[in-house]
Amino acid sequence: MGATGCPESHALTRLTRSTIVAADDRSARASVFSRSTTSESTAGGATQTASFAVGALRVDLIAMPGAARVVVASAEDRDVYVVEPAALASWARATKRLLSLAPAGEAARGAEYRAPFLIDREGRPAIAFEGLVTAQAVTFRLLVCGAKSRVEGTVTTADIIRAVTDAASGAVTVALRATP
């Protein structure tokens, strides 16, 4: 499975052949929706975590007063991204726009759209979602930009996108709480 360098799109972008991510396995089984939300007390506040299994990846959104983190883990790698609450809120709003995509009706009207990458405090792109519109369906991918600055795509579902963006919005609420 090949990969390309991490792009940094900041709007729902219609992709052209030159911007399509090469790391893709559309033959793979779609993501299993496995959300677990837990709350635990920590010194100085509550931490909330939402976890999602997306193919062979695990995506955790972790929020506590004053901070939010996204952790992407696979069997061999684990990347942690500390994100500003405002950036997470903006990313969630922009990503939800993918859910409005509908089948094109005819092959000539098909297209691929990418929501912006979530950018962490250090300016590193973390994750993004994209949708492929065909005549009959819309399919989605989670794009992960790991420490090696390579994008890898994993087939996912609208339910995962909805759940991740909802969890991100909740994480923003927790992160914006004042620390005691």
ZAMARFI-308720 format. One line per 4 residues: for each residue x, y, z of N, C-alpha, C, O, CB. Coordinates in pm, 1 decimal, m for minus. Glycine has a CB too. Layout:
// ZAMARFI-308720
X,Y,Z,X,Y,Z,X,Y,Z,X,Y,Z,X,Y,Z  ...
***
This chain:
// ZAMARFI-308720
84.1,m115.9,0.0,0.0,0.0,0.0,89.3,123.1,0.0,161.6,145.7,97.0,m96.0,m0.7,120.6  86.5,202.6,m105.0,169.5,322.0,m114.6,109.2,436.7,m38.2,m3.0,426.6,11.5,189.7,361.3,m258.9  182.4,546.4,m28.1,131.1,664.0,41.6,193.1,789.1,m16.5,296.6,783.1,m82.8,159.0,655.4,192.5  130.4,901.4,8.3,181.1,1029.4,m38.5,204.9,1119.4,81.4,164.6,1086.5,193.0,83.1,1095.5,m138.8
270.9,1234.1,58.7,293.6,1329.7,167.0,163.2,1387.1,218.0,63.6,1388.7,145.8,384.9,1442.1,120.7  162.6,1434.4,341.9,41.2,1485.2,406.0,0.6,1619.7,347.9,78.9,1714.5,351.6,61.6,1497.7,556.9  m119.9,1629.5,294.5,m169.9,1757.7,246.6,m227.9,1836.7,363.0,m257.6,1780.4,468.3,m275.9,1737.8,136.1  m243.7,1965.5,344.1,m305.4,2047.5,447.0,m417.6,2127.8,383.8,m399.9,2246.0,354.4,m201.4,2140.6,514.8
m532.8,2065.4,362.5,m648.1,2134.3,307.9,m722.7,2201.0,421.8,m726.1,2148.4,533.1,m740.3,2037.1,230.2  m782.5,2316.2,395.4,m854.0,2387.3,499.7,m1000.9,2410.0,465.1,m1067.2,2490.3,530.6,m787.1,2519.0,526.2  m1052.2,2342.4,365.5,m1193.3,2351.3,329.9,m1231.9,2219.6,265.3,m1145.2,2140.6,228.1,m1221.8,2472.6,234.5  m1360.2,2196.0,251.9,m1404.5,2076.0,182.3,m1358.5,2091.8,38.5,m1406.6,2180.0,m32.6,m1561.4,2055.1,192.5
m1267.8,2008.8,m4.2,m1198.8,2025.9,m130.3,m1234.7,1915.8,m227.3,m1228.3,1797.9,m192.7,m1049.6,2029.8,m108.8  m1272.8,1953.0,m349.2,m1292.3,1854.3,m453.8,m1154.5,1817.6,m504.8,m1076.3,1904.1,m544.3,m1384.9,1907.7,m569.1  m1125.7,1688.5,m503.6,m992.4,1642.1,m540.5,m981.4,1619.6,m689.4,m1078.8,1584.9,m756.1,m958.1,1514.7,m466.5  m860.6,1640.1,m740.8,m829.9,1608.8,m879.0,m738.6,1487.3,m878.1,m691.5,1446.9,m771.8,m763.9,1730.4,m953.0
m713.4,1430.4,m990.0,m627.5,1311.5,m997.3,m491.4,1337.0,m934.1,m432.1,1243.8,m879.7,m609.6,1267.7,m1142.8  m439.1,1460.1,m939.0,m306.8,1487.5,m883.5,m308.4,1494.9,m730.9,m202.2,1488.7,m669.1,m252.9,1617.2,m940.4  m426.9,1508.0,m667.7,m431.5,1518.4,m521.7,m489.0,1394.4,m455.4,m502.7,1391.8,m333.1,m512.5,1638.5,m481.4  m522.8,1292.6,m531.4,m581.5,1173.5,m472.0,m475.1,1095.0,m395.8,m363.3,1076.1,m443.7,m646.7,1085.3,m580.3
m511.2,1051.2,m279.6,m419.4,976.9,m193.9,m399.3,837.1,m249.8,m495.6,769.5,m286.1,m472.2,970.4,m48.8  m275.3,794.4,m256.5,m244.9,663.8,m313.4,m264.8,550.3,m213.6,m288.8,436.5,m254.1,m103.2,662.1,m364.5  m255.5,578.5,m85.7,m267.3,474.1,16.5,m413.9,443.5,39.7,m480.6,512.6,116.7,m198.7,517.2,149.1  m463.4,342.6,m24.9,m605.9,314.6,m17.2,m629.0,166.2,m34.8,m566.5,102.3,m119.4,m684.0,394.4,m122.7
m717.5,112.5,44.2,m755.1,m26.6,30.0,m906.9,m34.1,30.7,m967.3,m67.6,132.7,m693.2,m114.3,143.0  m968.4,m3.2,m82.0,m1115.0,m4.0,m90.8,m1171.1,m145.4,m88.3,m1291.9,m163.5,m73.1,m1160.7,67.0,m217.8  m1085.8,m245.2,m102.9,m1134.4,m382.2,m95.7,m1145.9,m429.7,48.8,m1204.9,m534.3,76.0,m1042.5,m474.8,m174.0  m1089.5,m352.8,140.7,m1093.0,m391.9,282.0,m1233.8,m378.2,337.4,m1315.8,m301.9,286.4,m994.9,m306.9,364.7
m1259.5,m453.9,443.1,m1388.2,m446.4,510.5,m1405.0,m307.5,569.4,m1309.0,m248.8,619.3,m1400.1,m554.9,620.4  m1526.6,m254.5,563.8,m1554.3,m123.1,619.6,m1531.1,m124.7,770.4,m1526.9,m230.7,832.8,m1698.6,m79.5,587.3  m1516.4,m8.3,826.2,m1487.4,6.6,968.4,m1594.4,m54.5,1055.6,m1712.7,m56.0,1021.7,m1471.4,151.4,1003.1  m1550.1,m103.7,1166.5,m1642.4,m151.1,1268.8,m1662.7,m34.9,1364.5,m1566.3,21.4,1416.3,m1588.1,m280.2,1343.2
m1786.8,0.1,1387.4,m1816.4,109.9,1478.7,m1807.8,56.9,1619.4,m1891.3,m23.0,1661.8,m1956.0,172.1,1450.8  m1707.2,101.0,1691.8,m1684.3,51.0,1826.0,m1654.1,169.5,1916.3,m1540.2,190.5,1958.1,m1568.8,m53.0,1828.7  m1757.3,245.5,1945.3,m1736.1,364.8,2026.3,m1751.7,330.3,2173.4,m1850.2,268.9,2214.4,m1834.1,476.7,1986.1  m1654.0,370.5,2250.9,m1668.3,357.7,2394.9,m1633.0,492.8,2453.5,m1524.1,544.9,2429.6,m1577.7,242.8,2453.7
m1722.9,548.5,2528.8,m1698.5,677.3,2590.9,m1685.1,655.0,2739.7,m1773.2,596.8,2802.9,m1811.6,778.9,2559.0  m1575.5,701.1,2795.2,m1554.8,684.8,2938.4,m1518.6,818.6,2999.3,m1462.2,905.9,2933.3,m1445.1,580.4,2967.3  m1551.2,832.7,3122.8,m1510.6,950.8,3199.0,m1433.9,902.5,3319.6,m1470.0,802.2,3381.3,m1633.5,1038.6,3241.4  m1330.5,972.1,3352.6,m1254.3,936.7,3471.5,m1207.6,1063.9,3538.0,m1183.6,1164.7,3471.5,m1134.3,845.1,3436.9
m1195.1,1059.7,3666.1,m1149.6,1176.9,3739.7,m998.0,1183.0,3738.2,m929.3,1081.6,3751.2,m1202.0,1174.7,3884.3  m948.5,1302.7,3722.1,m805.1,1325.8,3732.8,m786.9,1443.3,3826.5,m882.1,1516.0,3855.0,m738.7,1352.5,3592.4  m667.6,1461.8,3873.4,m642.0,1576.4,3960.6,m673.2,1703.4,3883.5,m612.3,1729.4,3779.8,m494.6,1577.3,4012.1  m766.3,1782.0,3932.3,m797.2,1908.7,3869.4,m909.3,1902.1,3768.2,m937.4,2003.6,3704.4,m677.1,1961.5,3804.4
m975.2,1788.8,3749.5,m1086.7,1787.0,3656.1,m1117.9,1649.0,3605.9,m1059.1,1549.9,3649.4,m1058.5,1876.3,3540.8  m1210.6,1643.8,3514.3,m1254.2,1516.9,3457.5,m1194.2,1500.7,3318.4,m1181.6,1597.3,3243.2,m1408.9,1508.8,3451.8  m1157.8,1379.1,3285.9,m1109.4,1345.4,3152.7,m1215.6,1262.3,3085.0,m1270.8,1170.3,3145.4,m973.3,1269.6,3157.9  m1245.1,1293.7,2959.8,m1340.0,1215.1,2882.4,m1270.1,1161.9,2759.0,m1193.7,1232.5,2693.1,m1464.3,1299.1,2843.5
m1297.8,1035.4,2729.2,m1235.7,970.0,2614.6,m1341.7,903.4,2529.5,m1431.2,836.9,2581.5,m1131.1,867.3,2660.0  m1331.9,921.0,2399.9,m1415.5,848.4,2304.7,m1319.9,772.1,2213.8,m1225.5,830.0,2160.0,m1510.8,945.7,2222.2  m1343.9,642.6,2196.6,m1254.7,557.7,2117.3,m1330.3,496.7,2001.3,m1447.1,460.0,2013.8,m1192.4,447.3,2204.1  m1261.9,486.3,1887.6,m1322.6,433.8,1765.7,m1227.3,336.2,1698.1,m1109.0,365.8,1681.5,m1360.0,548.4,1669.2
m1278.1,221.0,1659.7,m1201.1,125.3,1579.9,m1235.5,151.6,1434.2,m1350.8,140.0,1392.7,m1232.2,m24.6,1620.7  m1134.0,187.1,1357.9,m1151.9,215.2,1215.5,m1053.6,126.3,1141.3,m934.7,156.9,1132.3,m1129.2,368.6,1181.6  m1104.5,16.1,1088.4,m1015.7,m81.5,1026.7,m917.5,m131.9,1130.4,m958.1,m176.1,1237.8,m941.3,m20.7,905.9  m787.7,m125.9,1099.5,m684.5,m170.9,1192.0,m637.0,m59.1,1284.5,m542.7,m77.6,1361.4,m567.0,m227.0,1114.9
m702.0,56.6,1277.0,m661.5,170.9,1358.9,m755.1,190.6,1477.0,m871.7,151.4,1473.8,m657.2,297.7,1274.6  m701.8,251.5,1579.9,m783.2,296.1,1692.5,m761.3,446.4,1704.1,m647.9,493.8,1712.2,m745.7,220.2,1827.2  m872.4,520.9,1704.7,m867.4,666.0,1718.2,m930.7,701.2,1851.3,m1046.1,666.6,1876.6,m940.1,738.3,1599.3  m856.0,769.8,1936.6,m905.7,815.3,2066.4,m909.7,967.1,2067.3,m812.9,1033.3,2029.7,m817.1,761.8,2182.6
m1023.2,1021.8,2110.7,m1035.5,1165.0,2136.7,m1038.1,1179.5,2288.1,m1127.3,1126.5,2354.3,m1165.3,1228.0,2068.4  m942.0,1249.9,2342.3,m927.6,1262.8,2486.8,m936.9,1410.9,2521.9,m864.4,1493.7,2466.5,m792.3,1200.7,2536.9  m1026.8,1443.1,2614.4,m1043.9,1583.8,2652.5,m1040.3,1598.6,2802.6,m1089.5,1513.8,2877.0,m1175.3,1639.8,2597.5  m981.5,1707.3,2845.0,m979.5,1746.3,2986.0,m982.9,1898.7,2985.9,m950.3,1960.5,2884.5,m851.3,1688.9,3063.7
m1021.1,1959.7,3096.0,m1023.4,2105.2,3097.4,m890.3,2163.8,3051.3,m785.0,2132.5,3106.9,m1057.2,2155.8,3236.9  m896.4,2248.0,2950.5,m777.3,2314.5,2899.2,m705.6,2245.5,2785.9,m616.0,2305.3,2726.4,m683.8,2332.4,3007.0  m741.1,2120.3,2752.3,m666.4,2049.2,2648.7,m749.7,1941.6,2581.5,m843.6,1887.4,2639.9,m541.7,1987.5,2707.5  m713.4,1912.0,2457.9,m773.0,1800.5,2383.9,m660.3,1729.7,2309.5,m566.9,1793.0,2260.2,m885.6,1849.8,2284.2
m670.8,1597.2,2302.3,m571.5,1516.9,2230.9,m640.9,1420.4,2137.8,m751.6,1374.1,2165.6,m480.8,1440.7,2329.0  m576.4,1390.6,2028.4,m618.2,1284.9,1937.3,m503.5,1185.3,1935.1,m388.5,1221.8,1910.8,m652.4,1340.2,1791.9  m535.6,1059.9,1960.6,m435.3,954.7,1957.6,m476.7,855.5,1849.4,m588.9,804.7,1850.4,m420.4,884.7,2097.8  m386.5,828.5,1757.0,m411.0,731.3,1650.8,m310.0,619.2,1669.6,m189.0,641.9,1669.2,m399.5,796.4,1507.2
m361.9,497.7,1686.0,m273.2,383.9,1711.2,m304.1,269.7,1615.7,m419.5,243.0,1582.2,m286.1,336.2,1856.6  m198.4,204.0,1573.5,m210.2,80.7,1495.6,m126.2,m22.8,1568.9,m76.9,3.1,1678.7,m162.6,99.8,1344.2  m110.4,m137.8,1509.6,m32.6,m243.5,1574.0,111.2,m200.1,1599.9,170.7,m240.0,1700.0,m34.0,m369.1,1488.3  167.9,m118.3,1510.0,308.2,m83.0,1524.4,337.1,63.9,1556.4,449.6,96.8,1593.9,377.9,m118.6,1401.3
239.7,151.5,1542.7,262.7,294.0,1565.1,158.2,354.2,1657.6,46.7,303.3,1669.2,263.2,368.4,1433.0  195.8,462.9,1722.9,103.9,540.6,1806.1,144.7,686.4,1794.2,256.2,723.3,1831.1,105.7,492.5,1956.4  54.8,769.5,1742.6,81.5,911.4,1727.7,m14.0,989.7,1815.2,m133.8,961.5,1817.9,69.1,954.9,1580.6  38.5,1088.4,1887.2,m40.8,1172.0,1977.1,m35.9,1314.5,1924.7,71.2,1368.1,1896.3,11.7,1164.1,2124.7
m152.8,1374.6,1912.5,m165.2,1511.7,1863.8,m238.9,1593.9,1969.3,m351.5,1560.4,2005.7,m240.2,1516.6,1726.2  m177.3,1700.4,2018.4,m243.2,1792.7,2110.7,m302.6,1903.0,2024.2,m232.2,1968.0,1946.9,m142.6,1850.6,2220.3  m433.4,1923.2,2038.4,m502.3,2018.0,1950.0,m571.0,2127.9,2030.9,m617.1,2106.1,2142.9,m605.7,1944.7,1862.3  m576.0,2244.2,1971.7,m647.3,2356.7,2031.4,m797.2,2330.0,2020.1,m842.9,2280.6,1917.0,m608.5,2491.9,1962.0
m874.3,2361.6,2123.5,m1019.0,2341.3,2115.9,m1083.3,2410.3,1995.2,m1172.4,2353.0,1932.4,m1083.9,2391.4,2242.7  m1040.5,2530.4,1962.0,m1098.1,2602.1,1847.4,m1068.9,2528.1,1716.4,m1155.1,2520.8,1628.9,m1042.6,2746.5,1840.5  m949.4,2474.2,1703.1,m913.9,2398.8,1582.1,m997.1,2271.2,1572.1,m1040.9,2233.4,1463.4,m763.3,2364.3,1581.7  m1018.6,2205.0,1685.8,m1098.8,2082.6,1687.3,m1244.0,2113.5,1651.2,m1306.5,2038.4,1576.4,m1091.3,2014.6,1825.7
m1297.4,2223.0,1703.6,m1435.6,2261.9,1672.4,m1451.1,2294.7,1524.7,m1547.6,2251.4,1461.6,m1478.0,2382.5,1757.4  m1359.3,2368.9,1469.9,m1363.1,2405.1,1327.7,m1351.8,2281.4,1239.4,m1423.5,2268.0,1140.2,m1250.2,2503.8,1294.2  m1261.7,2191.6,1275.9,m1243.2,2067.0,1200.5,m1371.2,1983.5,1202.8,m1412.2,1930.7,1099.4,m1125.0,1985.4,1258.3  m1434.3,1971.1,1318.5,m1556.2,1890.9,1330.6,m1667.1,1948.4,1242.5,m1736.8,1873.9,1173.6,m1602.8,1884.6,1477.9
m1683.3,2080.6,1244.7,m1787.0,2144.4,1161.0,m1760.7,2119.6,1012.7,m1852.0,2083.8,938.3,m1792.8,2296.5,1188.5  m1637.4,2138.5,970.3,m1602.7,2120.4,828.9,m1618.1,1974.1,786.3,m1664.8,1945.7,676.0,m1458.7,2168.0,802.9  m1578.6,1882.1,873.9,m1585.6,1739.8,841.0,m1730.2,1691.8,829.1,m1759.9,1606.8,745.2,m1512.0,1657.7,946.7  m1819.4,1744.7,910.9,m1961.2,1705.8,904.7,m2022.3,1735.1,768.4,m2121.2,1672.7,729.8,m2040.5,1778.3,1013.0
m1964.3,1829.0,695.8,m2016.4,1862.1,562.4,m2008.7,1742.4,467.7,m2087.3,1734.0,373.3,m1938.7,1980.3,503.1  m1915.4,1649.5,491.2,m1907.4,1528.9,407.2,m2035.9,1446.9,414.0,m2071.0,1377.2,318.8,m1788.4,1442.1,449.8  m2106.0,1455.7,527.3,m2226.2,1375.0,545.6,m2340.6,1418.3,454.3,m2440.1,1346.9,441.8,m2270.9,1381.8,689.4  m2327.3,1533.4,391.2,m2431.2,1579.6,298.5,m2410.7,1526.8,156.4,m2494.4,1550.3,69.3,m2434.5,1731.6,296.3
m2301.0,1456.2,132.4,m2277.1,1401.7,m1.5,m2379.7,1293.9,m34.5,m2422.4,1218.3,52.7,m2134.4,1344.2,m12.1  m2418.3,1288.0,m160.7,m2515.7,1189.1,m208.0,m2465.2,1129.4,m338.7,m2384.2,1191.0,m407.9,m2657.2,1253.4,m227.2  m2513.1,1008.4,m373.0,m2472.2,948.7,m500.7,m2496.1,1045.0,m617.2,m2591.0,1123.4,m615.9,m2548.3,817.1,m525.0  m2409.3,1038.0,m717.0,m2412.6,1132.2,m828.6,m2522.5,1102.6,m929.5,m2563.9,1192.3,m1002.9,m2280.4,1132.2,m898.4
m2570.4,979.4,m934.8,m2673.3,944.8,m1032.3,m2617.5,899.9,m1165.8,m2676.2,814.2,m1231.8,m2763.4,1061.2,m1053.7  m2506.1,956.1,m1206.1,m2439.4,914.3,m1329.7,m2288.4,923.6,m1310.7,m2238.9,1010.1,m1238.4,m2485.2,1001.5,m1450.6  m2217.1,834.4,m1375.8,m2072.9,821.6,m1355.7,m1996.6,950.8,m1384.1,m1899.5,981.1,m1314.8,m2019.1,711.6,m1443.1  m2038.2,1026.4,m1483.4,m1967.3,1148.4,m1521.6,m1970.5,1254.1,m1411.6,m1887.9,1345.3,m1412.0,m2026.9,1205.4,m1648.6
m2063.5,1243.6,m1318.4,m2076.1,1343.5,m1211.9,m2007.4,1300.1,m1082.3,m2015.1,1370.7,m981.7,m2222.6,1371.6,m1184.6  m1940.8,1185.0,m1083.9,m1870.5,1137.7,m965.4,m1753.7,1228.6,m930.5,m1697.5,1295.0,m1017.6,m1821.5,995.4,m986.4  m1717.7,1231.2,m804.2,m1606.8,1315.4,m759.3,m1558.5,1265.8,m623.7,m1624.1,1185.1,m558.0,m1649.4,1465.1,m751.2  m1443.6,1315.5,m584.2,m1387.8,1282.8,m453.5,m1368.4,1413.9,m377.9,m1315.6,1510.8,m432.5,m1252.3,1203.0,m466.4
m1411.8,1416.0,m251.4,m1403.9,1536.1,m168.8,m1328.7,1505.0,m40.6,m1343.9,1397.6,17.7,m1544.7,1590.8,m137.1  m1247.3,1600.6,2.4,m1173.1,1582.8,127.2,m1205.7,1697.9,222.5,m1202.1,1814.8,184.4,m1019.7,1575.5,100.1  m1237.3,1662.6,345.9,m1250.0,1762.9,451.7,m1108.4,1799.7,494.9,m1014.0,1727.6,462.6,m1336.5,1709.5,573.8  m1091.8,1909.6,566.8,m956.9,1950.0,606.7,m893.9,1852.9,706.4,m963.4,1783.7,780.9,m960.3,2089.2,666.6
m762.4,1849.7,705.7,m691.0,1774.9,808.3,m702.5,1851.5,940.3,m700.7,1974.6,942.1,m540.9,1752.9,768.4  m714.3,1777.9,1049.2,m705.4,1836.7,1182.3,m557.6,1865.9,1206.5,m473.7,1776.4,1196.6,m765.8,1741.0,1294.0  m526.3,1991.2,1238.0,m387.9,2033.3,1256.9,m362.1,2051.8,1407.3,m440.0,2117.5,1476.4,m358.0,2165.7,1177.8  m253.3,1993.9,1456.7,m224.9,2003.7,1600.3,m149.7,2132.2,1633.5,m121.1,2212.9,1545.1,m143.9,1882.4,1647.0
m117.8,2150.5,1761.7,m51.7,2272.7,1809.6,84.5,2294.8,1745.6,131.5,2408.3,1737.9,m36.0,2267.5,1959.8  148.2,2188.1,1699.9,280.4,2198.5,1637.0,272.1,2216.9,1486.7,374.5,2222.5,1418.7,362.5,2075.7,1667.9  149.1,2226.5,1434.0,130.9,2244.9,1290.6,131.3,2115.7,1210.8,137.7,2119.0,1087.9,237.0,2334.0,1238.7  124.4,2000.8,1279.5,125.4,1871.6,1210.5,m16.3,1829.5,1173.9,m106.1,1838.1,1257.7,191.9,1763.9,1298.0
m38.5,1783.8,1050.0,m169.6,1729.0,1014.6,m188.2,1592.5,1081.0,m96.8,1510.0,1081.9,m184.8,1717.0,860.2  m307.3,1569.6,1136.4,m333.1,1445.0,1209.1,m424.4,1353.5,1128.4,m378.8,1254.7,1070.9,m395.9,1474.6,1346.6  m553.3,1386.4,1124.2,m649.9,1302.2,1054.6,m743.6,1387.4,969.7,m761.8,1506.7,993.9,m730.3,1218.0,1154.9  m801.8,1323.1,870.7,m904.0,1385.4,786.5,m993.5,1273.5,733.8,m958.9,1155.6,741.1,m839.6,1468.8,667.9
m1107.2,1312.3,681.7,m1195.4,1217.3,615.1,m1216.7,1265.1,473.3,m1210.3,1384.8,445.1,m1331.0,1202.2,690.4  m1242.2,1170.3,383.5,m1279.6,1207.0,247.6,m1389.5,1115.9,199.9,m1405.9,1004.0,248.5,m1159.0,1200.4,152.8  m1465.4,1165.9,103.0,m1576.5,1090.4,46.9,m1561.2,1076.3,m102.5,m1525.2,1171.6,m171.6,m1708.9,1156.9,79.9  m1588.9,956.3,m152.7,m1586.7,929.3,m295.9,m1730.8,913.6,m341.8,m1801.1,821.5,m300.3,m1501.8,801.6,m329.4
m1773.2,1003.7,m427.0,m1908.9,1001.8,m480.2,m1906.6,931.3,m615.3,m1836.9,973.9,m707.5,m1967.0,1146.4,m493.2  m1983.1,823.5,m626.1,m1999.5,753.4,m753.1,m2145.0,764.0,m794.9,m2226.2,824.8,m725.4,m1955.1,604.2,m742.1  m2177.1,705.2,m907.5,m2315.7,710.5,m956.1,m2412.4,647.1,m857.2,m2523.6,697.0,m839.7,m2327.2,640.5,m1091.3  m2372.6,538.4,m792.4,m2463.3,464.3,m706.0,m2443.2,485.0,m555.7,m2534.2,455.0,m478.5,m2450.5,321.4,m735.8
m2329.3,534.2,m512.2,m2301.8,535.9,m368.0,m2201.3,644.2,m331.1,m2140.0,707.8,m416.9,m2250.0,399.8,m322.4  m2186.8,662.4,m201.1,m2081.4,746.5,m144.7,m2004.2,658.2,m47.8,m2062.7,598.2,42.4,m2139.7,876.2,m73.0  m1873.7,650.2,m66.3,m1789.5,574.6,26.7,m1693.8,672.3,93.5,m1662.3,777.7,38.3,m1711.1,459.8,m46.7  m1647.9,636.0,212.8,m1564.6,725.9,291.4,m1434.2,659.4,331.1,m1424.8,537.0,339.7,m1639.1,772.5,415.2
m1332.7,743.6,355.4,m1203.8,697.7,406.5,m1160.2,788.4,520.1,m1184.7,909.1,518.3,m1096.7,695.0,294.2  m1096.1,729.1,617.8,m1023.1,803.3,719.9,m880.2,813.4,669.9,m819.5,712.5,634.2,m1031.2,733.7,862.5  m826.5,933.2,667.0,m687.7,954.8,628.0,m608.3,988.2,752.9,m648.3,1073.9,831.8,m675.2,1068.2,521.2  m497.0,921.3,770.5,m411.5,941.9,886.9,m274.2,983.4,837.2,m215.8,920.1,749.2,m403.0,813.4,975.8
m224.6,1090.4,895.5,m90.5,1137.8,861.2,m2.8,1115.3,982.9,m5.4,1194.6,1077.0,m91.0,1289.5,817.7  73.7,1009.4,981.8,155.2,972.7,1097.4,284.5,1050.2,1106.4,308.1,1145.0,1031.6,185.6,827.2,1093.9  367.6,1007.9,1199.5,495.2,1074.3,1226.2,586.9,1073.6,1104.3,675.4,1158.4,1092.7,565.1,1007.4,1343.3  566.5,979.8,1014.9,651.1,970.2,895.8,601.5,1061.8,784.0,654.2,1057.5,672.8,656.3,825.7,846.3
498.7,1146.2,812.9,440.2,1238.1,714.7,393.8,1165.2,589.5,413.5,1212.2,477.4,540.9,1345.9,676.9  332.2,1049.9,610.4,275.8,972.3,500.6,127.2,954.2,528.6,87.3,923.5,640.9,348.4,833.7,484.2  46.7,973.3,426.3,m97.2,955.8,441.2,m134.1,811.3,412.9,m90.6,752.9,313.6,m174.3,1050.8,347.4  m213.6,755.1,500.3,m267.3,622.2,477.0,m417.7,629.9,490.4,m469.1,695.3,581.1,m207.1,518.0,575.4
m488.4,563.5,401.0,m633.5,568.0,400.5,m694.1,436.1,443.4,m644.9,329.0,408.0,m683.8,605.5,263.9  m802.3,445.1,520.7,m875.0,327.9,567.4,m1022.4,349.2,539.4,m1078.1,453.0,575.1,m850.0,301.9,718.7  m1085.5,253.0,476.4,m1228.1,263.2,445.9,m1307.5,274.9,574.4,m1280.5,204.8,671.8,m1275.9,141.8,364.2  m1406.2,364.4,574.2,m1489.2,385.1,692.1,m1633.1,412.7,648.6,m1667.5,394.9,531.8,m1434.2,501.8,778.5
m1715.5,455.4,741.2,m1858.0,475.4,714.2,m1903.5,614.2,757.8,m1833.9,683.4,832.1,m1941.2,368.3,785.2  m2021.0,653.6,710.6,m2081.3,779.7,754.0,m2107.5,776.6,904.5,m2094.8,879.2,971.4,m2212.8,806.7,677.0  m2143.8,660.1,958.4,m2167.8,649.5,1103.0,m2042.4,682.1,1183.4,m2050.8,747.6,1287.3,m2216.9,508.9,1138.5  m1927.5,637.5,1136.9,m1801.5,668.2,1205.6,m1774.4,818.2,1197.9,m1737.9,879.5,1298.2,m1683.1,588.1,1143.6
m1791.7,877.4,1080.6,m1768.2,1021.6,1066.8,m1859.9,1098.5,1161.5,m1815.3,1189.4,1231.4,m1791.0,1067.5,920.1  m1986.1,1062.4,1163.6,m2083.0,1128.9,1251.6,m2041.6,1113.8,1398.6,m2044.0,1211.0,1474.1,m2225.0,1070.6,1229.6  m2004.4,994.1,1438.1,m1966.9,968.8,1577.5,m1838.0,1041.3,1615.5,m1829.2,1097.3,1724.7,m1950.8,818.8,1601.1  m1738.5,1041.2,1527.7,m1612.1,1108.8,1557.6,m1633.0,1259.8,1567.0,m1579.1,1324.2,1657.0,m1506.4,1076.0,1450.1
m1710.6,1316.7,1475.0,m1732.0,1461.4,1480.2,m1817.9,1500.6,1600.4,m1795.8,1606.1,1659.9,m1797.8,1510.1,1350.6  m1914.7,1418.0,1636.4,m1993.8,1445.0,1757.2,m1904.5,1437.9,1881.5,m1914.1,1522.8,1970.1,m2111.5,1343.9,1769.4  m1817.9,1336.8,1887.5,m1726.1,1323.9,2001.1,m1629.2,1441.8,2005.1,m1595.5,1490.9,2112.8,m1647.9,1190.9,1993.1  m1584.4,1487.3,1888.2,m1494.0,1602.7,1883.4,m1563.7,1726.9,1938.0,m1502.8,1805.0,2011.1,m1445.2,1628.0,1738.7
m1690.8,1745.6,1903.1,m1766.0,1859.9,1955.2,m1779.0,1850.8,2107.8,m1767.2,1951.3,2177.8,m1906.2,1866.8,1889.7  m1803.0,1730.5,2157.9,m1809.2,1710.8,2303.4,m1674.9,1735.8,2368.9,m1668.3,1791.5,2478.5,m1856.5,1569.8,2336.0  m1567.8,1695.0,2302.3,m1433.3,1715.6,2356.4,m1402.2,1865.4,2366.5,m1335.0,1909.3,2459.8,m1327.6,1644.5,2268.1  m1451.0,1942.1,2271.2,m1430.7,2086.5,2274.5,m1497.1,2145.9,2398.0,m1438.2,2230.0,2466.0,m1486.0,2152.3,2146.6
m1619.0,2102.8,2427.0,m1689.8,2151.8,2544.5,m1610.5,2124.3,2671.7,m1596.6,2211.8,2757.1,m1828.2,2087.7,2553.7  m1558.8,2002.7,2683.8,m1479.5,1966.1,2802.0,m1350.7,2046.8,2805.9,m1313.5,2097.9,2911.5,m1447.7,1814.7,2802.3  m1281.6,2059.4,2692.1,m1153.2,2128.8,2688.9,m1167.5,2277.7,2720.7,m1074.7,2338.6,2773.8,m1088.1,2111.2,2552.6  m1281.7,2336.0,2689.0,m1301.8,2477.8,2714.8,m1340.4,2508.8,2858.7,m1344.0,2625.3,2898.2,m1406.6,2530.5,2623.3
m1369.3,2405.6,2937.2,m1397.8,2429.0,3079.6,m1274.8,2486.4,3147.5,m1161.5,2447.5,3119.1,m1442.1,2297.8,3150.1  m1299.8,2578.3,3236.2,m1187.9,2638.4,3310.9,m1124.9,2535.2,3403.1,m1194.5,2457.4,3468.3,m1235.7,2761.1,3392.7  m993.7,2535.7,3407.6,m924.2,2447.4,3501.6,m930.9,2510.9,3639.4,m917.8,2632.5,3653.4,m775.4,2422.5,3458.2  m951.7,2426.8,3742.6,m964.7,2482.4,3878.5,m837.6,2547.3,3928.2,m833.9,2598.1,4040.3,m1005.6,2374.5,3975.0
***
